[in-house]
Amino acid sequence: MPEKNRSLEPKVEEFKSAKEGNIPRSIEEFTPEEWARLKEVGIEPDASREGEFFQADARVVHCRSIPEGLELLPVTEALEKYDWLSDYWWKSVSADKDEYTKATAEDLDDGYFIRVLPGYRLVYPVQTCLYIRTPGVVQKVHNIVIVEEGAELNLITACTTHPGVRSSFHIGVSEFYVKRNAKLTFTMIHNWADETHVRPRTGVIVEEGGTYISTYVTLHQVATIQTMPDCRLVGPGAKATFGSVVAAPKGSYLDLGARVSLEAPETRAEIISRSVSYGGESLARGHLIGKAPEVKAHLECQGLMLSDEGAIKAIPQLDAYYSNVEMSHEAAVGKVAQEEIEYLMARGLSEEEATSLIVQGFLNVRIEGLPEELQKRIDKAIELAREGL
């Protein structure tokens, strides 16, 4: 968690309810200015998708799924439809985890429910968007994703604010369940307003032979983000990879990380972090816990300082409880090498262009197992953002 500083700890009661937002009934009513903003996080009406979900403030304004093997609903509807959903509700994340989960449990603003039926491997991604459209609101969502045995899902979640919003608060509780030999690829792209506070609370449970791949991207100014997903690998051969691509402009405070508990033999985990500070503060945390024999895990935190203001802090932690485990970490923070800048300048680039190109290359993390379409989307987001950083 962030150091105890009142300016970094937003209070739910200081914001009005998202239910007070003035929200259209359909995304068709959004303005061209809004669509331009949404496009920055990959929301395009004509893109190939297996399913689409769009929530603005507290209202679900769009929800559709195409293949028979995919169930996509507002989570409030799913709770009414399925009694068995209580077996997953608040099971990988505790409702009492902190004041933010408690607030969400007490006054939910909806969220998405996604279930891929056994054996279905979806060709195209499912796209979800959590959008804050009204200034000064707190949006509290709870998402449930279940990938059944042998199934596969690529999920892209985009989070952003209306162009006219500066101050807001987003609390996102997400629970992911990856069943035996299933695979979930989760990509989250954030582009919040500069006075927005963000508190994702995530729990992941991966069963035998399952794979979970998470990539998190935030490249624009935001007031604060604090998140530390908890992932449990509970079945033999389960795998998890967490990758983050982070830029901290001046005024931003980012406390990001992941915790993976390897609880079964031959489980594998990797946490990869790339962060750049332009005057903001970035904390890169990683915690790997070896609770079973014959596990392998690696943690890598790399930071690049581009200003004498701000800070980057790499905080790796390894815990091992068996002798025959392979767990490692590496962490490094530095600056752009002058010889690299001079090399590019000698080939016709200005100093600013050279620095920008080097930073783009540094942030282009390649995540093993990430579908090519998602990797291209991340690369494009980095390319578009570098001009404004």
KADA-V208924 format. One record per residue. RES is the residue in one small letter. PSI is psi in radians with two decimals (none if undefined). D_LAST is the distance of its C-alpha to the last C-alpha in Angstrom with 1 decimal. Layout:
((RES,PSI,D_LAST) (RES,PSI,D_LAST))
This chain:
((m,2.72,25.9) (p,2.71,23.8) (e,2.60,25.8) (k,1.63,28.0) (n,2.12,26.1) (r,-0.58,27.0) (s,-0.31,23.6) (l,-0.05,22.3) (e,1.51,25.3) (p,2.55,25.3) (k,2.29,28.8) (v,-0.68,29.8) (e,-0.19,32.3) (e,-0.12,29.8) (f,2.66,28.6) (k,2.79,30.9) (s,2.47,31.9) (a,-0.35,30.0) (k,-0.25,33.5) (e,-0.04,33.5) (g,2.60,30.8) (n,1.60,31.9) (i,2.33,31.2) (p,2.85,32.6) (r,-0.31,35.0) (s,2.68,33.2) (i,-0.29,29.8) (e,-0.32,31.5) (e,-0.03,31.3) (f,2.61,27.5) (t,2.81,26.2) (p,-0.61,24.3) (e,-0.69,21.3) (e,-0.74,21.5) (w,-0.60,21.8) (a,-0.69,18.8) (r,-0.76,16.8) (l,-0.57,18.8) (k,-0.49,18.3) (e,-0.42,14.5) (v,0.31,16.0) (g,0.19,18.8) (i,1.87,21.6) (e,2.21,23.7) (p,-0.52,27.3) (d,0.21,28.8) (a,2.68,27.3) (s,2.07,29.9) (r,2.53,30.3) (e,-0.47,33.2) (g,2.72,32.4) (e,2.41,30.2) (f,2.32,29.7) (f,2.08,27.9) (q,2.21,28.1) (a,2.11,27.1) (d,-1.97,27.6) (a,0.14,31.0) (r,2.31,32.3) (v,1.97,32.3) (v,-0.14,32.1) (h,2.31,32.2) (c,2.09,33.7) (r,2.59,35.4) (s,2.63,36.3) (i,-1.04,38.0) (p,2.66,39.7) (e,-0.46,42.7) (g,0.06,41.3) (l,2.26,38.4) (e,2.19,38.8) (l,2.04,35.9) (l,2.72,36.7) (p,2.44,35.4) (v,-0.50,36.1) (t,-0.64,38.5) (e,-0.70,40.6) (a,-0.67,40.6) (l,-0.60,41.9) (e,-0.57,44.7) (k,-0.65,45.5) (y,1.97,45.6) (d,-0.59,47.5) (w,-0.23,46.5) (l,-0.35,42.8) (s,-0.35,43.7) (d,-0.27,44.0) (y,-0.39,40.2) (w,2.06,39.1) (w,0.61,37.7) (k,-0.58,39.0) (s,-0.24,35.9) (v,2.32,34.2) (s,2.37,36.5) (a,-0.37,36.7) (d,0.27,37.3) (k,-0.81,34.3) (d,-3.06,32.8) (e,-0.44,32.7) (y,-0.71,30.1) (t,-0.65,32.3) (k,-0.75,35.3) (a,-0.66,33.9) (t,-0.72,33.0) (a,-0.57,36.6) (e,-0.52,38.1) (d,1.44,36.3) (l,2.43,34.7) (d,0.41,32.6) (d,-2.68,33.3) (g,-3.07,31.1) (y,2.60,31.9) (f,2.17,34.8) (i,2.30,34.6) (r,2.19,37.5) (v,2.18,38.1) (l,2.76,41.8) (p,2.31,43.4) (g,-0.13,43.0) (y,2.25,40.7) (r,1.83,37.8) (l,2.40,35.5) (v,-0.83,34.3) (y,2.82,31.2) (p,2.80,28.7) (v,2.29,29.2) (q,2.21,26.3) (t,2.65,25.9) (c,2.26,23.7) (l,1.95,23.7) (y,2.27,22.6) (i,2.05,22.7) (r,-0.31,24.0) (t,2.28,25.6) (p,2.51,24.1) (g,0.24,25.3) (v,2.80,26.7) (v,2.17,26.8) (q,2.14,26.9) (k,1.94,29.0) (v,2.70,29.4) (h,2.04,31.4) (n,2.48,31.1) (i,2.21,33.8) (v,2.19,33.5) (i,2.06,36.6) (v,1.89,36.8) (e,3.03,40.5) (e,2.24,42.4) (g,0.08,41.5) (a,2.96,39.0) (e,2.38,35.4) (l,2.31,32.4) (n,2.03,28.8) (l,2.19,27.0) (i,2.13,23.5) (t,2.15,22.5) (a,2.35,19.7) (c,2.25,18.9) (t,-3.13,17.3) (t,2.79,18.4) (h,2.53,19.9) (p,-0.45,17.8) (g,-0.02,20.1) (v,2.30,19.8) (r,-0.90,18.0) (s,2.25,20.3) (s,3.10,21.7) (f,2.21,22.8) (h,2.19,23.0) (i,2.08,25.5) (g,1.85,25.9) (v,2.21,29.0) (s,2.33,29.3) (e,2.15,32.3) (f,2.30,32.5) (y,1.98,35.9) (v,1.97,36.2) (k,-3.08,39.9) (r,2.20,42.0) (n,0.41,40.6) (a,2.95,37.9) (k,2.28,34.2) (l,2.12,31.2) (t,2.04,27.7) (f,2.09,25.3) (t,2.18,21.6) (m,2.14,19.6) (i,2.11,16.3) (h,2.41,14.8) (n,1.42,12.7) (w,2.98,14.2) (a,2.81,14.3) (d,-0.22,13.0) (e,0.44,16.6) (t,2.43,17.7) (h,2.44,19.5) (v,2.26,20.0) (r,1.41,23.0) (p,2.45,23.8) (r,1.94,27.2) (t,2.39,28.2) (g,2.43,31.4) (v,2.33,32.3) (i,2.13,35.8) (v,2.19,36.5) (e,-3.07,40.1) (e,2.22,42.0) (g,0.06,40.4) (g,2.79,37.4) (t,2.30,33.8) (y,2.18,30.6) (i,2.11,27.2) (s,2.29,24.1) (t,2.21,20.4) (y,2.29,17.8) (v,2.16,14.2) (t,2.13,11.7) (l,0.03,7.9) (h,2.89,7.3) (q,2.45,8.8) (v,2.67,12.5) (a,-1.10,15.4) (t,2.54,17.0) (i,2.33,17.7) (q,2.11,20.9) (t,2.53,22.5) (m,1.38,25.0) (p,2.48,26.7) (d,2.10,30.4) (c,2.27,31.7) (r,2.14,35.4) (l,1.75,36.9) (v,-0.14,40.4) (g,2.61,42.1) (p,2.38,43.0) (g,0.08,40.5) (a,2.60,37.7) (k,2.58,34.1) (a,2.40,30.6) (t,2.25,27.2) (f,2.18,24.0) (g,2.43,20.7) (s,2.46,17.3) (v,1.94,13.7) (v,2.33,11.5) (a,2.38,8.1) (a,1.56,8.9) (p,2.91,6.9) (k,2.32,9.8) (g,-0.16,12.5) (s,2.50,12.3) (y,1.98,15.3) (l,2.07,15.6) (d,1.67,19.1) (l,2.58,19.4) (g,-2.90,22.2) (a,2.61,25.3) (r,2.20,29.0) (v,2.21,31.4) (s,2.00,35.2) (l,1.77,37.2) (e,0.06,40.5) (a,2.70,42.4) (p,2.56,43.5) (e,0.45,41.5) (t,2.74,38.3) (r,2.50,34.9) (a,2.59,31.5) (e,2.36,28.1) (i,2.11,24.9) (i,2.17,21.9) (s,2.32,18.6) (r,2.12,15.4) (s,2.49,12.9) (v,2.32,10.0) (s,2.19,9.8) (y,0.48,7.4) (g,-0.18,10.5) (g,3.11,11.4) (e,2.29,14.5) (s,2.15,15.0) (l,2.17,18.5) (a,1.91,19.5) (r,2.59,23.1) (g,2.34,25.6) (h,2.05,29.3) (l,2.30,31.8) (i,1.96,35.4) (g,1.77,38.2) (k,0.19,41.1) (a,2.81,43.1) (p,2.74,44.5) (e,0.69,43.0) (v,2.70,39.4) (k,2.37,36.4) (a,2.54,32.9) (h,2.48,29.9) (l,2.27,26.8) (e,2.10,23.8) (c,2.08,20.9) (q,2.28,18.4) (g,2.60,15.7) (l,2.05,13.4) (m,2.15,12.9) (l,0.23,10.5) (s,2.65,11.8) (d,-0.13,15.4) (e,2.96,14.6) (g,-2.94,14.3) (a,2.69,16.0) (i,2.26,16.4) (k,2.13,19.9) (a,2.19,21.5) (i,1.43,24.7) (p,2.58,26.8) (q,2.30,30.3) (l,2.29,33.2) (d,2.19,36.5) (a,2.42,39.4) (y,0.13,42.9) (y,2.68,44.6) (s,-0.55,45.4) (n,0.97,44.7) (v,2.72,40.9) (e,1.83,38.1) (m,2.35,35.0) (s,2.82,32.4) (h,2.70,29.0) (e,2.49,26.6) (a,2.43,23.7) (a,2.46,21.7) (v,2.33,18.9) (g,-2.82,18.0) (k,2.99,15.8) (v,2.26,15.0) (a,2.29,18.5) (q,-0.61,19.3) (e,-0.52,21.8) (e,-0.72,19.3) (i,-0.80,17.3) (e,-0.62,20.7) (y,-0.79,21.9) (l,-0.63,19.3) (m,-0.58,19.7) (a,-0.28,23.4) (r,0.33,22.9) (g,-0.06,21.5) (l,2.60,17.7) (s,2.92,16.1) (e,-0.70,14.7) (e,-0.77,11.1) (e,-0.71,11.9) (a,-0.80,13.7) (t,-0.75,11.1) (s,-0.73,8.6) (l,-0.68,11.9) (i,-0.75,12.9) (v,-0.73,10.0) (q,-0.76,10.7) (g,-0.65,14.3) (f,-0.68,14.0) (l,-0.24,12.7) (n,1.35,15.3) (v,2.30,18.0) (r,2.04,21.3) (i,2.09,23.3) (e,2.25,27.0) (g,-0.10,28.7) (l,2.23,25.7) (p,2.55,26.9) (e,-0.66,25.5) (e,-0.72,24.5) (l,-0.68,22.3) (q,-0.70,20.7) (k,-0.66,20.0) (r,-0.72,18.4) (i,-0.79,16.0) (d,-0.69,15.3) (k,-0.70,14.6) (a,-0.69,12.2) (i,-0.73,10.1) (e,-0.73,10.6) (l,-0.59,9.7) (a,-0.48,6.5) (r,-0.49,5.3) (e,-0.49,5.8) (g,0.01,3.8) (l,none,0.0))
